[in-house]
Amino acid sequence: MKKFHRNLNIMSVFTALLLIFALIFWRTFLNIAITNIFLNGIIIGTIFFGIGLCFVNMFKLLPEYNWMHAYFKGRANHGFSPKLLRPISLALRNKHLHITTSDLTELLDLVASRIEEERDSVRYVTNTLIFLGLLGTFWGLIITVGGFAQILMNIDFSNASVLHEMQLGMAGPLSGMATAFTSSLLGLAGSLIVGFLGLQLQFAQTTMFNELSDFMSQHILQRPSEDACIKVCECAPVKEDTYTKISAMFDSFTNAGYDVRRLTRLDTYPIIVAIGTQEQVFIATLCEDRELLQTFLKRLDLCFADTLDNIEINTTIFCVSPNNVDLGNRVKRFSTTDALDNYLAKHQNVLPVTQEDKDTFIAYAEYIDTVVEYVLK
Protein backbone atom coordinates (compact mmCIF):
# COMPACT_ATOMS: atom_id res chain seq x y z
CA MET A 1 0.00 0.00 0.00
CA LYS A 2 2.80 2.41 0.88
CA LYS A 3 4.63 1.67 -2.35
CA PHE A 4 1.52 2.51 -4.38
CA HIS A 5 0.94 5.84 -2.61
CA ARG A 6 4.63 6.67 -2.88
CA ASN A 7 4.24 6.83 -6.67
CA LEU A 8 1.31 9.23 -6.31
CA ASN A 9 3.34 11.39 -3.91
CA ILE A 10 6.28 11.47 -6.34
CA MET A 11 3.95 12.62 -9.13
CA SER A 12 2.50 15.37 -6.93
CA VAL A 13 5.90 16.65 -5.74
CA PHE A 14 7.32 16.57 -9.27
CA THR A 15 4.37 18.54 -10.67
CA ALA A 16 4.58 21.06 -7.82
CA LEU A 17 8.28 21.63 -8.51
CA LEU A 18 7.53 22.17 -12.20
CA LEU A 19 4.87 24.72 -11.30
CA ILE A 20 7.25 26.58 -8.96
CA PHE A 21 9.97 26.54 -11.62
CA ALA A 22 7.54 27.91 -14.22
CA LEU A 23 6.41 30.70 -11.89
CA ILE A 24 10.00 31.75 -11.16
CA PHE A 25 11.04 31.82 -14.83
CA TRP A 26 7.71 32.86 -16.30
CA ARG A 27 9.21 35.66 -18.42
CA THR A 28 11.62 33.23 -20.10
CA PHE A 29 8.81 30.76 -20.83
CA LEU A 30 6.64 33.57 -22.16
CA ASN A 31 9.39 34.68 -24.57
CA ILE A 32 9.84 31.08 -25.74
CA ALA A 33 6.09 30.60 -26.22
CA ILE A 34 5.51 33.77 -28.30
CA THR A 35 8.30 32.84 -30.71
CA ASN A 36 5.67 30.80 -32.55
CA ILE A 37 2.50 31.19 -30.55
CA PHE A 38 0.52 28.77 -32.74
CA LEU A 39 2.83 25.74 -32.65
CA ASN A 40 4.26 26.34 -29.18
CA GLY A 41 0.75 26.89 -27.84
CA ILE A 42 -0.28 23.47 -29.15
CA ILE A 43 2.78 21.86 -27.55
CA ILE A 44 2.16 23.53 -24.16
CA GLY A 45 -1.52 22.52 -24.30
CA THR A 46 -0.51 18.93 -25.07
CA ILE A 47 1.86 18.95 -22.06
CA PHE A 48 -0.95 20.05 -19.74
CA PHE A 49 -3.24 17.42 -21.26
CA GLY A 50 -0.62 14.69 -20.71
CA ILE A 51 -0.06 15.72 -17.08
CA GLY A 52 -3.80 15.75 -16.45
CA LEU A 53 -4.21 12.35 -18.14
CA CYS A 54 -1.56 10.78 -15.87
CA PHE A 55 -3.25 12.08 -12.74
CA VAL A 56 -6.73 11.06 -13.96
CA ASN A 57 -5.51 7.51 -14.63
CA MET A 58 -3.81 7.41 -11.22
CA PHE A 59 -6.94 8.56 -9.38
CA LYS A 60 -9.00 6.03 -11.37
CA LEU A 61 -6.57 3.34 -10.22
CA LEU A 62 -6.74 4.33 -6.54
CA PRO A 63 -10.28 3.06 -5.70
CA GLU A 64 -9.59 -0.21 -7.55
CA TYR A 65 -6.42 -0.69 -5.52
CA ASN A 66 -8.32 0.00 -2.30
CA TRP A 67 -11.06 -2.43 -3.36
CA MET A 68 -8.45 -5.12 -4.03
CA HIS A 69 -6.85 -4.71 -0.60
CA ALA A 70 -10.25 -4.67 1.09
CA TYR A 71 -11.04 -7.99 -0.60
CA PHE A 72 -7.70 -9.41 0.56
CA LYS A 73 -8.72 -8.63 4.14
CA GLY A 74 -12.24 -10.00 3.74
CA ARG A 75 -13.90 -6.57 3.74
CA ALA A 76 -14.73 -6.23 0.06
CA ASN A 77 -16.86 -3.21 -0.87
CA HIS A 78 -19.62 -4.92 -2.83
CA GLY A 79 -21.18 -1.54 -3.63
CA PHE A 80 -18.15 -0.58 -5.75
CA SER A 81 -17.84 -2.14 -9.20
CA PRO A 82 -14.22 -2.04 -10.41
CA LYS A 83 -13.58 -1.50 -14.12
CA LEU A 84 -9.92 -2.39 -14.49
CA LEU A 85 -10.33 -5.43 -12.20
CA ARG A 86 -13.82 -6.32 -13.41
CA PRO A 87 -12.81 -9.81 -14.70
CA ILE A 88 -11.43 -10.64 -11.25
CA SER A 89 -14.47 -9.17 -9.51
CA LEU A 90 -16.88 -11.27 -11.58
CA ALA A 91 -14.83 -14.44 -11.04
CA LEU A 92 -14.73 -13.97 -7.27
CA ARG A 93 -18.45 -13.40 -6.76
CA ASN A 94 -18.93 -17.11 -6.31
CA LYS A 95 -16.93 -18.05 -3.22
CA HIS A 96 -16.78 -21.72 -4.16
CA LEU A 97 -15.77 -21.18 -7.76
CA HIS A 98 -12.87 -23.41 -8.74
CA ILE A 99 -10.20 -21.37 -10.51
CA THR A 100 -7.65 -23.48 -12.32
CA THR A 101 -4.17 -22.36 -13.31
CA SER A 102 -5.28 -21.74 -16.90
CA ASP A 103 -8.32 -19.78 -15.70
CA LEU A 104 -6.12 -17.66 -13.48
CA THR A 105 -3.73 -16.97 -16.37
CA GLU A 106 -6.60 -15.87 -18.60
CA LEU A 107 -8.03 -13.59 -15.89
CA LEU A 108 -4.67 -11.96 -15.25
CA ASP A 109 -4.12 -11.55 -19.01
CA LEU A 110 -7.43 -9.69 -19.25
CA VAL A 111 -6.40 -7.36 -16.45
CA ALA A 112 -2.95 -6.89 -18.01
CA SER A 113 -4.50 -5.97 -21.37
CA ARG A 114 -6.69 -3.34 -19.70
CA ILE A 115 -3.67 -1.91 -17.91
CA GLU A 116 -1.80 -1.83 -21.22
CA GLU A 117 -4.64 0.17 -22.78
CA GLU A 118 -4.27 2.77 -20.04
CA ARG A 119 -0.53 2.95 -20.71
CA ASP A 120 -1.02 3.34 -24.47
CA SER A 121 -2.88 6.64 -24.03
CA VAL A 122 0.03 8.16 -22.07
CA ARG A 123 2.57 6.77 -24.55
CA TYR A 124 0.61 8.36 -27.41
CA VAL A 125 0.75 11.79 -25.74
CA THR A 126 4.50 11.38 -25.18
CA ASN A 127 5.08 10.42 -28.81
CA THR A 128 2.87 13.31 -29.95
CA LEU A 129 5.05 15.78 -28.05
CA ILE A 130 8.17 14.37 -29.70
CA PHE A 131 6.45 14.63 -33.09
CA LEU A 132 5.40 18.25 -32.48
CA GLY A 133 8.96 19.12 -31.45
CA LEU A 134 10.33 17.57 -34.66
CA LEU A 135 7.61 19.26 -36.69
CA GLY A 136 8.66 22.63 -35.28
CA THR A 137 12.30 21.84 -36.05
CA PHE A 138 11.63 21.14 -39.72
CA TRP A 139 9.16 23.99 -39.92
CA GLY A 140 11.80 26.38 -38.59
CA LEU A 141 14.47 24.96 -40.93
CA ILE A 142 12.19 25.44 -43.92
CA ILE A 143 11.63 29.06 -42.93
CA THR A 144 15.37 29.55 -42.38
CA VAL A 145 16.50 27.96 -45.65
CA GLY A 146 13.76 29.71 -47.61
CA GLY A 147 14.65 33.06 -46.04
CA PHE A 148 18.34 32.73 -46.86
CA ALA A 149 17.50 31.69 -50.42
CA GLN A 150 15.25 34.74 -50.79
CA ILE A 151 18.01 37.03 -49.51
CA LEU A 152 20.58 35.61 -51.93
CA MET A 153 18.20 35.92 -54.89
CA ASN A 154 17.26 39.54 -54.17
CA ILE A 155 20.62 40.90 -53.04
CA ASP A 156 22.28 43.55 -55.24
CA PHE A 157 25.99 43.76 -54.51
CA SER A 158 26.31 46.92 -56.59
CA ASN A 159 24.07 48.74 -54.13
CA ALA A 160 25.99 50.71 -51.51
CA SER A 161 23.45 49.79 -48.80
CA VAL A 162 23.75 46.04 -49.43
CA LEU A 163 24.85 45.32 -45.85
CA HIS A 164 21.85 47.15 -44.46
CA GLU A 165 19.52 45.19 -46.72
CA MET A 166 21.14 41.91 -45.68
CA GLN A 167 20.73 42.88 -42.04
CA LEU A 168 17.03 43.57 -42.55
CA GLY A 169 16.56 40.37 -44.53
CA MET A 170 18.12 38.21 -41.78
CA ALA A 171 15.07 38.73 -39.55
CA GLY A 172 13.01 36.10 -41.42
CA PRO A 173 15.60 33.26 -41.38
CA LEU A 174 16.46 33.94 -37.73
CA SER A 175 12.78 33.73 -36.75
CA GLY A 176 12.76 30.31 -38.40
CA MET A 177 15.71 29.22 -36.28
CA ALA A 178 13.91 30.49 -33.19
CA THR A 179 10.86 28.41 -34.13
CA ALA A 180 13.03 25.34 -34.68
CA PHE A 181 14.87 25.58 -31.35
CA THR A 182 11.96 26.62 -29.12
CA SER A 183 9.55 24.00 -30.45
CA SER A 184 12.20 21.28 -30.14
CA LEU A 185 12.97 22.41 -26.60
CA LEU A 186 9.30 22.42 -25.55
CA GLY A 187 8.51 19.14 -27.32
CA LEU A 188 11.41 17.21 -25.79
CA ALA A 189 10.96 18.75 -22.33
CA GLY A 190 7.23 17.97 -22.47
CA SER A 191 7.87 14.36 -23.49
CA LEU A 192 10.26 13.96 -20.55
CA ILE A 193 7.71 15.45 -18.12
CA VAL A 194 4.78 13.35 -19.31
CA GLY A 195 7.05 10.31 -19.68
CA PHE A 196 8.22 10.59 -16.06
CA LEU A 197 4.65 10.90 -14.76
CA GLY A 198 3.61 8.01 -17.01
CA LEU A 199 6.48 5.95 -15.58
CA GLN A 200 5.21 6.52 -12.03
CA LEU A 201 1.72 5.53 -13.18
CA GLN A 202 3.18 2.38 -14.72
CA PHE A 203 4.99 1.56 -11.47
CA ALA A 204 1.70 1.89 -9.56
CA GLN A 205 -0.12 -0.31 -12.07
CA THR A 206 2.64 -2.91 -11.91
CA THR A 207 2.52 -2.88 -8.10
CA MET A 208 -1.22 -3.53 -8.14
CA PHE A 209 -0.90 -6.27 -10.77
CA ASN A 210 1.91 -8.05 -8.90
CA GLU A 211 0.03 -7.97 -5.59
CA LEU A 212 -3.09 -9.26 -7.33
CA SER A 213 -1.11 -12.09 -8.96
CA ASP A 214 0.50 -13.08 -5.65
CA PHE A 215 -2.83 -13.13 -3.81
CA MET A 216 -4.65 -15.05 -6.53
CA SER A 217 -1.85 -17.60 -6.81
CA GLN A 218 -1.52 -18.18 -3.06
CA HIS A 219 -5.17 -18.08 -2.00
CA ILE A 220 -7.84 -18.13 -4.69
CA LEU A 221 -6.07 -20.75 -6.78
CA GLN A 222 -6.14 -23.12 -3.80
CA ARG A 223 -9.93 -22.91 -3.39
CA PRO A 224 -11.45 -26.33 -4.16
CA SER A 225 -14.38 -26.81 -6.46
CA GLU A 226 -17.75 -27.85 -5.10
CA ASP A 227 -17.37 -31.31 -6.64
CA ALA A 228 -13.94 -31.77 -5.07
CA CYS A 229 -15.22 -30.68 -1.67
CA ILE A 230 -18.20 -33.05 -1.87
CA LYS A 231 -15.89 -35.89 -2.89
CA VAL A 232 -13.74 -35.33 0.21
CA CYS A 233 -16.78 -35.08 2.49
CA GLU A 234 -18.88 -37.89 1.05
CA CYS A 235 -17.39 -40.67 3.19
CA ALA A 236 -17.26 -38.66 6.42
CA PRO A 237 -18.93 -40.32 9.43
CA VAL A 238 -20.85 -37.10 10.11
CA LYS A 239 -23.08 -36.79 7.04
CA GLU A 240 -25.34 -33.93 8.00
CA ASP A 241 -24.13 -30.50 6.76
CA THR A 242 -20.56 -31.77 6.40
CA TYR A 243 -19.99 -29.98 3.11
CA THR A 244 -21.49 -26.73 4.44
CA LYS A 245 -19.33 -26.80 7.57
CA ILE A 246 -16.12 -27.65 5.70
CA SER A 247 -16.79 -24.87 3.16
CA ALA A 248 -17.43 -22.37 5.96
CA MET A 249 -14.19 -23.39 7.69
CA PHE A 250 -12.30 -23.09 4.42
CA ASP A 251 -13.64 -19.56 3.87
CA SER A 252 -12.85 -18.56 7.46
CA PHE A 253 -9.15 -19.40 7.07
CA THR A 254 -8.98 -17.81 3.61
CA ASN A 255 -10.59 -14.56 4.77
CA ALA A 256 -8.23 -14.43 7.76
CA GLY A 257 -5.23 -14.40 5.41
CA TYR A 258 -4.00 -17.96 5.94
CA ASP A 259 -2.63 -20.03 3.07
CA VAL A 260 -5.11 -22.91 2.75
CA ARG A 261 -2.96 -25.57 1.15
CA ARG A 262 -4.95 -28.77 1.37
CA LEU A 263 -8.48 -30.14 1.62
CA THR A 264 -8.10 -33.86 2.25
CA ARG A 265 -9.02 -36.66 4.68
CA LEU A 266 -7.58 -38.01 7.89
CA ASP A 267 -8.85 -41.59 7.88
CA THR A 268 -12.50 -40.94 6.90
CA TYR A 269 -12.70 -37.41 8.30
CA PRO A 270 -12.29 -34.34 6.04
CA ILE A 271 -9.58 -31.94 7.19
CA ILE A 272 -8.32 -28.54 6.08
CA VAL A 273 -4.63 -27.66 6.31
CA ALA A 274 -3.99 -23.92 6.71
CA ILE A 275 -0.55 -22.37 7.02
CA GLY A 276 0.36 -19.07 8.64
CA THR A 277 3.52 -17.08 9.14
CA GLN A 278 5.81 -17.61 12.14
CA GLU A 279 5.85 -21.40 11.58
CA GLN A 280 2.15 -21.95 12.28
CA VAL A 281 0.13 -24.89 10.96
CA PHE A 282 -3.59 -25.28 11.61
CA ILE A 283 -5.61 -28.45 11.01
CA ALA A 284 -9.37 -27.83 10.89
CA THR A 285 -11.66 -30.83 11.13
CA LEU A 286 -14.96 -32.25 12.37
CA CYS A 287 -13.23 -35.31 13.81
CA GLU A 288 -13.93 -36.13 17.47
CA ASP A 289 -11.62 -39.16 17.64
CA ARG A 290 -9.06 -38.15 20.27
CA GLU A 291 -6.68 -41.03 19.60
CA LEU A 292 -6.68 -40.37 15.86
CA LEU A 293 -5.99 -36.64 16.29
CA GLN A 294 -3.20 -37.14 18.84
CA THR A 295 -1.55 -39.81 16.67
CA PHE A 296 -1.66 -37.46 13.71
CA LEU A 297 -0.02 -34.69 15.77
CA LYS A 298 2.74 -37.01 16.95
CA ARG A 299 3.50 -38.18 13.42
CA LEU A 300 3.71 -34.56 12.22
CA ASP A 301 6.04 -33.65 15.11
CA LEU A 302 8.33 -36.60 14.36
CA CYS A 303 8.50 -35.74 10.69
CA PHE A 304 9.27 -32.07 11.42
CA ALA A 305 11.96 -33.07 13.92
CA ASP A 306 13.62 -35.41 11.41
CA THR A 307 13.72 -32.83 8.59
CA LEU A 308 14.34 -29.56 10.46
CA ASP A 309 17.09 -28.33 12.77
CA ASN A 310 16.41 -25.74 15.49
CA ILE A 311 13.06 -24.77 13.96
CA GLU A 312 9.86 -25.55 15.82
CA ILE A 313 6.64 -25.86 13.84
CA ASN A 314 3.59 -24.92 15.92
CA THR A 315 0.79 -27.29 14.95
CA THR A 316 -2.73 -26.80 16.32
CA ILE A 317 -5.94 -28.66 15.53
CA PHE A 318 -9.23 -26.76 15.38
CA CYS A 319 -12.21 -29.06 15.82
CA VAL A 320 -15.76 -27.89 15.19
CA SER A 321 -18.02 -30.01 17.39
CA PRO A 322 -21.15 -29.21 19.39
CA ASN A 323 -20.25 -32.01 21.84
CA ASN A 324 -18.23 -31.05 24.90
CA VAL A 325 -15.51 -33.70 24.54
CA ASP A 326 -11.88 -33.76 25.65
CA LEU A 327 -9.73 -34.11 22.52
CA GLY A 328 -6.34 -33.81 24.20
CA ASN A 329 -3.46 -31.34 24.00
CA ARG A 330 -3.13 -28.81 21.15
CA VAL A 331 -6.72 -29.38 20.04
CA LYS A 332 -8.99 -26.36 20.34
CA ARG A 333 -12.72 -27.07 20.10
CA PHE A 334 -15.36 -24.70 18.69
CA SER A 335 -19.05 -25.37 19.07
CA THR A 336 -19.97 -23.87 15.67
CA THR A 337 -18.27 -22.69 12.48
CA ASP A 338 -19.32 -19.14 13.39
CA ALA A 339 -17.31 -19.40 16.59
CA LEU A 340 -14.29 -20.50 14.57
CA ASP A 341 -14.85 -17.62 12.14
CA ASN A 342 -14.99 -15.09 14.97
CA TYR A 343 -11.81 -16.50 16.49
CA LEU A 344 -9.90 -16.30 13.19
CA ALA A 345 -11.20 -12.78 12.55
CA LYS A 346 -9.46 -11.75 15.78
CA HIS A 347 -6.31 -13.78 15.04
CA GLN A 348 -5.61 -13.01 11.41
CA ASN A 349 -2.43 -14.08 9.70
CA VAL A 350 0.27 -11.42 9.32
CA LEU A 351 1.00 -11.45 5.59
CA PRO A 352 4.63 -11.10 4.44
CA VAL A 353 5.51 -7.63 3.14
CA THR A 354 8.86 -7.78 1.36
CA GLN A 355 9.50 -10.00 -1.63
CA GLU A 356 12.13 -11.92 0.33
CA ASP A 357 9.60 -12.69 3.07
CA LYS A 358 7.06 -13.76 0.44
CA ASP A 359 9.53 -16.15 -1.19
CA THR A 360 10.45 -17.58 2.23
CA PHE A 361 6.80 -18.09 3.16
CA ILE A 362 6.01 -19.79 -0.16
CA ALA A 363 8.93 -22.21 0.30
CA TYR A 364 7.88 -22.86 3.91
CA ALA A 365 4.25 -23.50 2.87
CA GLU A 366 5.33 -25.94 0.16
CA TYR A 367 7.46 -27.80 2.70
CA ILE A 368 4.54 -28.09 5.14
CA ASP A 369 2.28 -29.26 2.32
CA THR A 370 4.76 -31.98 1.40
CA VAL A 371 5.09 -33.15 5.02
CA VAL A 372 1.33 -33.37 5.52
CA GLU A 373 0.93 -35.31 2.29
CA TYR A 374 3.65 -37.74 3.42
CA VAL A 375 2.12 -38.24 6.89
CA LEU A 376 -1.35 -38.85 5.47
CA LYS A 377 -0.18 -41.60 3.13
matplotlib code that plots the C-alpha trace (Angstrom):
import matplotlib.pyplot as plt

x = [0.0, 2.8, 4.6, 1.5, 0.9, 4.6, 4.2, 1.3, 3.3, 6.3, 4.0, 2.5, 5.9, 7.3, 4.4, 4.6, 8.3, 7.5, 4.9, 7.2, 10.0, 7.5, 6.4, 10.0, 11.0, 7.7, 9.2, 11.6, 8.8, 6.6, 9.4, 9.8, 6.1, 5.5, 8.3, 5.7, 2.5, 0.5, 2.8, 4.3, 0.8, -0.3, 2.8, 2.2, -1.5, -0.5, 1.9, -0.9, -3.2, -0.6, -0.1, -3.8, -4.2, -1.6, -3.3, -6.7, -5.5, -3.8, -6.9, -9.0, -6.6, -6.7, -10.3, -9.6, -6.4, -8.3, -11.1, -8.5, -6.8, -10.2, -11.0, -7.7, -8.7, -12.2, -13.9, -14.7, -16.9, -19.6, -21.2, -18.1, -17.8, -14.2, -13.6, -9.9, -10.3, -13.8, -12.8, -11.4, -14.5, -16.9, -14.8, -14.7, -18.4, -18.9, -16.9, -16.8, -15.8, -12.9, -10.2, -7.7, -4.2, -5.3, -8.3, -6.1, -3.7, -6.6, -8.0, -4.7, -4.1, -7.4, -6.4, -2.9, -4.5, -6.7, -3.7, -1.8, -4.6, -4.3, -0.5, -1.0, -2.9, 0.0, 2.6, 0.6, 0.7, 4.5, 5.1, 2.9, 5.1, 8.2, 6.5, 5.4, 9.0, 10.3, 7.6, 8.7, 12.3, 11.6, 9.2, 11.8, 14.5, 12.2, 11.6, 15.4, 16.5, 13.8, 14.6, 18.3, 17.5, 15.2, 18.0, 20.6, 18.2, 17.3, 20.6, 22.3, 26.0, 26.3, 24.1, 26.0, 23.4, 23.7, 24.8, 21.8, 19.5, 21.1, 20.7, 17.0, 16.6, 18.1, 15.1, 13.0, 15.6, 16.5, 12.8, 12.8, 15.7, 13.9, 10.9, 13.0, 14.9, 12.0, 9.5, 12.2, 13.0, 9.3, 8.5, 11.4, 11.0, 7.2, 7.9, 10.3, 7.7, 4.8, 7.1, 8.2, 4.6, 3.6, 6.5, 5.2, 1.7, 3.2, 5.0, 1.7, -0.1, 2.6, 2.5, -1.2, -0.9, 1.9, 0.0, -3.1, -1.1, 0.5, -2.8, -4.7, -1.8, -1.5, -5.2, -7.8, -6.1, -6.1, -9.9, -11.4, -14.4, -17.7, -17.4, -13.9, -15.2, -18.2, -15.9, -13.7, -16.8, -18.9, -17.4, -17.3, -18.9, -20.9, -23.1, -25.3, -24.1, -20.6, -20.0, -21.5, -19.3, -16.1, -16.8, -17.4, -14.2, -12.3, -13.6, -12.8, -9.2, -9.0, -10.6, -8.2, -5.2, -4.0, -2.6, -5.1, -3.0, -5.0, -8.5, -8.1, -9.0, -7.6, -8.8, -12.5, -12.7, -12.3, -9.6, -8.3, -4.6, -4.0, -0.5, 0.4, 3.5, 5.8, 5.9, 2.1, 0.1, -3.6, -5.6, -9.4, -11.7, -15.0, -13.2, -13.9, -11.6, -9.1, -6.7, -6.7, -6.0, -3.2, -1.5, -1.7, 0.0, 2.7, 3.5, 3.7, 6.0, 8.3, 8.5, 9.3, 12.0, 13.6, 13.7, 14.3, 17.1, 16.4, 13.1, 9.9, 6.6, 3.6, 0.8, -2.7, -5.9, -9.2, -12.2, -15.8, -18.0, -21.2, -20.3, -18.2, -15.5, -11.9, -9.7, -6.3, -3.5, -3.1, -6.7, -9.0, -12.7, -15.4, -19.1, -20.0, -18.3, -19.3, -17.3, -14.3, -14.8, -15.0, -11.8, -9.9, -11.2, -9.5, -6.3, -5.6, -2.4, 0.3, 1.0, 4.6, 5.5, 8.9, 9.5, 12.1, 9.6, 7.1, 9.5, 10.4, 6.8, 6.0, 8.9, 7.9, 4.2, 5.3, 7.5, 4.5, 2.3, 4.8, 5.1, 1.3, 0.9, 3.7, 2.1, -1.4, -0.2]
y = [0.0, 2.4, 1.7, 2.5, 5.8, 6.7, 6.8, 9.2, 11.4, 11.5, 12.6, 15.4, 16.6, 16.6, 18.5, 21.1, 21.6, 22.2, 24.7, 26.6, 26.5, 27.9, 30.7, 31.7, 31.8, 32.9, 35.7, 33.2, 30.8, 33.6, 34.7, 31.1, 30.6, 33.8, 32.8, 30.8, 31.2, 28.8, 25.7, 26.3, 26.9, 23.5, 21.9, 23.5, 22.5, 18.9, 19.0, 20.0, 17.4, 14.7, 15.7, 15.7, 12.3, 10.8, 12.1, 11.1, 7.5, 7.4, 8.6, 6.0, 3.3, 4.3, 3.1, -0.2, -0.7, 0.0, -2.4, -5.1, -4.7, -4.7, -8.0, -9.4, -8.6, -10.0, -6.6, -6.2, -3.2, -4.9, -1.5, -0.6, -2.1, -2.0, -1.5, -2.4, -5.4, -6.3, -9.8, -10.6, -9.2, -11.3, -14.4, -14.0, -13.4, -17.1, -18.0, -21.7, -21.2, -23.4, -21.4, -23.5, -22.4, -21.7, -19.8, -17.7, -17.0, -15.9, -13.6, -12.0, -11.6, -9.7, -7.4, -6.9, -6.0, -3.3, -1.9, -1.8, 0.2, 2.8, 3.0, 3.3, 6.6, 8.2, 6.8, 8.4, 11.8, 11.4, 10.4, 13.3, 15.8, 14.4, 14.6, 18.3, 19.1, 17.6, 19.3, 22.6, 21.8, 21.1, 24.0, 26.4, 25.0, 25.4, 29.1, 29.6, 28.0, 29.7, 33.1, 32.7, 31.7, 34.7, 37.0, 35.6, 35.9, 39.5, 40.9, 43.6, 43.8, 46.9, 48.7, 50.7, 49.8, 46.0, 45.3, 47.2, 45.2, 41.9, 42.9, 43.6, 40.4, 38.2, 38.7, 36.1, 33.3, 33.9, 33.7, 30.3, 29.2, 30.5, 28.4, 25.3, 25.6, 26.6, 24.0, 21.3, 22.4, 22.4, 19.1, 17.2, 18.7, 18.0, 14.4, 14.0, 15.4, 13.3, 10.3, 10.6, 10.9, 8.0, 5.9, 6.5, 5.5, 2.4, 1.6, 1.9, -0.3, -2.9, -2.9, -3.5, -6.3, -8.1, -8.0, -9.3, -12.1, -13.1, -13.1, -15.0, -17.6, -18.2, -18.1, -18.1, -20.8, -23.1, -22.9, -26.3, -26.8, -27.8, -31.3, -31.8, -30.7, -33.1, -35.9, -35.3, -35.1, -37.9, -40.7, -38.7, -40.3, -37.1, -36.8, -33.9, -30.5, -31.8, -30.0, -26.7, -26.8, -27.6, -24.9, -22.4, -23.4, -23.1, -19.6, -18.6, -19.4, -17.8, -14.6, -14.4, -14.4, -18.0, -20.0, -22.9, -25.6, -28.8, -30.1, -33.9, -36.7, -38.0, -41.6, -40.9, -37.4, -34.3, -31.9, -28.5, -27.7, -23.9, -22.4, -19.1, -17.1, -17.6, -21.4, -21.9, -24.9, -25.3, -28.4, -27.8, -30.8, -32.3, -35.3, -36.1, -39.2, -38.2, -41.0, -40.4, -36.6, -37.1, -39.8, -37.5, -34.7, -37.0, -38.2, -34.6, -33.6, -36.6, -35.7, -32.1, -33.1, -35.4, -32.8, -29.6, -28.3, -25.7, -24.8, -25.6, -25.9, -24.9, -27.3, -26.8, -28.7, -26.8, -29.1, -27.9, -30.0, -29.2, -32.0, -31.0, -33.7, -33.8, -34.1, -33.8, -31.3, -28.8, -29.4, -26.4, -27.1, -24.7, -25.4, -23.9, -22.7, -19.1, -19.4, -20.5, -17.6, -15.1, -16.5, -16.3, -12.8, -11.7, -13.8, -13.0, -14.1, -11.4, -11.5, -11.1, -7.6, -7.8, -10.0, -11.9, -12.7, -13.8, -16.2, -17.6, -18.1, -19.8, -22.2, -22.9, -23.5, -25.9, -27.8, -28.1, -29.3, -32.0, -33.1, -33.4, -35.3, -37.7, -38.2, -38.9, -41.6]
z = [0.0, 0.9, -2.4, -4.4, -2.6, -2.9, -6.7, -6.3, -3.9, -6.3, -9.1, -6.9, -5.7, -9.3, -10.7, -7.8, -8.5, -12.2, -11.3, -9.0, -11.6, -14.2, -11.9, -11.2, -14.8, -16.3, -18.4, -20.1, -20.8, -22.2, -24.6, -25.7, -26.2, -28.3, -30.7, -32.6, -30.5, -32.7, -32.6, -29.2, -27.8, -29.1, -27.5, -24.2, -24.3, -25.1, -22.1, -19.7, -21.3, -20.7, -17.1, -16.4, -18.1, -15.9, -12.7, -14.0, -14.6, -11.2, -9.4, -11.4, -10.2, -6.5, -5.7, -7.6, -5.5, -2.3, -3.4, -4.0, -0.6, 1.1, -0.6, 0.6, 4.1, 3.7, 3.7, 0.1, -0.9, -2.8, -3.6, -5.7, -9.2, -10.4, -14.1, -14.5, -12.2, -13.4, -14.7, -11.2, -9.5, -11.6, -11.0, -7.3, -6.8, -6.3, -3.2, -4.2, -7.8, -8.7, -10.5, -12.3, -13.3, -16.9, -15.7, -13.5, -16.4, -18.6, -15.9, -15.3, -19.0, -19.3, -16.4, -18.0, -21.4, -19.7, -17.9, -21.2, -22.8, -20.0, -20.7, -24.5, -24.0, -22.1, -24.5, -27.4, -25.7, -25.2, -28.8, -30.0, -28.0, -29.7, -33.1, -32.5, -31.5, -34.7, -36.7, -35.3, -36.1, -39.7, -39.9, -38.6, -40.9, -43.9, -42.9, -42.4, -45.7, -47.6, -46.0, -46.9, -50.4, -50.8, -49.5, -51.9, -54.9, -54.2, -53.0, -55.2, -54.5, -56.6, -54.1, -51.5, -48.8, -49.4, -45.9, -44.5, -46.7, -45.7, -42.0, -42.5, -44.5, -41.8, -39.6, -41.4, -41.4, -37.7, -36.8, -38.4, -36.3, -33.2, -34.1, -34.7, -31.4, -29.1, -30.4, -30.1, -26.6, -25.6, -27.3, -25.8, -22.3, -22.5, -23.5, -20.6, -18.1, -19.3, -19.7, -16.1, -14.8, -17.0, -15.6, -12.0, -13.2, -14.7, -11.5, -9.6, -12.1, -11.9, -8.1, -8.1, -10.8, -8.9, -5.6, -7.3, -9.0, -5.7, -3.8, -6.5, -6.8, -3.1, -2.0, -4.7, -6.8, -3.8, -3.4, -4.2, -6.5, -5.1, -6.6, -5.1, -1.7, -1.9, -2.9, 0.2, 2.5, 1.1, 3.2, 6.4, 9.4, 10.1, 7.0, 8.0, 6.8, 6.4, 3.1, 4.4, 7.6, 5.7, 3.2, 6.0, 7.7, 4.4, 3.9, 7.5, 7.1, 3.6, 4.8, 7.8, 5.4, 5.9, 3.1, 2.8, 1.2, 1.4, 1.6, 2.2, 4.7, 7.9, 7.9, 6.9, 8.3, 6.0, 7.2, 6.1, 6.3, 6.7, 7.0, 8.6, 9.1, 12.1, 11.6, 12.3, 11.0, 11.6, 11.0, 10.9, 11.1, 12.4, 13.8, 17.5, 17.6, 20.3, 19.6, 15.9, 16.3, 18.8, 16.7, 13.7, 15.8, 17.0, 13.4, 12.2, 15.1, 14.4, 10.7, 11.4, 13.9, 11.4, 8.6, 10.5, 12.8, 15.5, 14.0, 15.8, 13.8, 15.9, 15.0, 16.3, 15.5, 15.4, 15.8, 15.2, 17.4, 19.4, 21.8, 24.9, 24.5, 25.7, 22.5, 24.2, 24.0, 21.2, 20.0, 20.3, 20.1, 18.7, 19.1, 15.7, 12.5, 13.4, 16.6, 14.6, 12.1, 15.0, 16.5, 13.2, 12.6, 15.8, 15.0, 11.4, 9.7, 9.3, 5.6, 4.4, 3.1, 1.4, -1.6, 0.3, 3.1, 0.4, -1.2, 2.2, 3.2, -0.2, 0.3, 3.9, 2.9, 0.2, 2.7, 5.1, 2.3, 1.4, 5.0, 5.5, 2.3, 3.4, 6.9, 5.5, 3.1]

ax = plt.figure().add_subplot(projection="3d")
ax.plot(x, y, z, "-o")
ax.set_aspect("equal")
plt.show()
